[in-house]
Amino acid sequence: MGFFQYLKDTRGELRHVAWPTQFQTIVYTVIVVLLSFFIALYLGFFDFIFTTGLRNVVEALPPKSAASPLTVSDVQISTSTPVSTTTTP
């Protein structure tokens, strides 16, 4: 009867718990909600600042010109057989 003994012991331990009053529960809930709200505002503010700053930096960069360096997509790859550079005596 291990399971039933476990339930009995658990119930006995729960009697020793100092449960908060209804007023304390309400106050702690309000504190958690307010802190969550202010942290969300704080993080949202910095997200806005960094996003706006990054957007301004990207917009200030010069536009890509036609004389830009080659990219991988600009290079054509040859599929012909390579020529050997070794010489035979």
C-alpha positions as a printed Julia matrix, in Angstrom:
89×3 Matrix{Float64}:
  0.0    0.0     0.0
  2.86   2.38   -0.87
  0.76   4.76   -2.92
 -1.91   5.24   -0.23
  0.79   5.79    2.4
  2.34   8.4     0.13
 -1.0   10.24   -0.15
 -1.47  10.11    3.64
  2.04  11.48    4.25
  1.54  14.21    1.64
 -1.69  15.3     3.31
  0.08  15.43    6.67
  2.88  17.58    5.24
  0.39  19.98    3.65
 -1.02  20.68    7.14
  2.38  22.14    8.11
  2.45  24.58    5.19
  1.98  28.27    6.09
 -0.53  29.22    3.4
 -0.84  32.94    2.49
 -4.01  34.78    3.34
 -6.42  35.89    0.63
 -5.16  39.48    0.96
 -1.52  38.38    0.58
 -2.41  36.32   -2.49
 -4.13  39.31   -4.1
 -1.23  41.65   -3.3
  1.39  39.21   -4.64
 -0.67  38.67   -7.8
 -0.93  42.41   -8.43
  2.83  42.8    -7.87
  3.6   40.03  -10.37
  1.26  41.5   -12.99
  2.69  45.02  -12.57
  6.3   43.81  -12.7
  5.53  41.78  -15.81
  3.95  44.83  -17.44
  6.89  47.13  -16.63
  9.46  44.59  -17.78
  7.54  44.19  -21.05
  7.58  47.98  -21.51
 11.3   48.14  -20.69
 12.21  45.4   -23.17
  9.83  46.81  -25.8
 11.44  50.25  -25.45
 14.94  48.91  -26.07
 13.69  46.72  -28.92
 12.19  49.82  -30.54
 15.41  51.82  -30.03
 17.68  49.12  -31.47
 15.34  48.32  -34.37
 15.02  51.99  -35.29
 18.77  52.52  -35.0
 19.56  49.51  -37.16
 17.0   50.59  -39.77
 18.59  54.07  -39.91
 22.07  52.57  -40.33
 20.93  50.27  -43.15
 19.12  53.11  -44.91
 22.25  55.3   -44.64
 24.38  52.72  -46.47
 25.08  53.56  -50.12
 22.95  51.7   -52.65
 24.46  48.72  -54.47
 26.07  49.95  -57.68
 26.44  48.15  -61.0
 30.25  48.09  -60.58
 30.1   46.0   -57.44
 32.47  43.03  -57.02
 31.47  39.66  -58.42
 29.31  37.41  -56.32
 29.11  33.63  -56.43
 25.99  33.76  -58.6
 27.85  35.92  -61.16
 30.57  33.33  -61.81
 29.95  30.74  -64.51
 31.29  27.28  -63.74
 32.78  25.31  -66.6
 31.94  21.61  -66.79
 34.71  20.73  -69.27
 37.49  18.3   -68.37
 40.47  20.02  -66.75
 43.71  20.12  -68.7
 46.69  18.37  -67.12
 49.66  20.63  -66.42
 52.24  17.87  -65.91
 54.73  17.11  -68.66
 56.07  13.7   -69.6
 59.78  13.2   -70.31
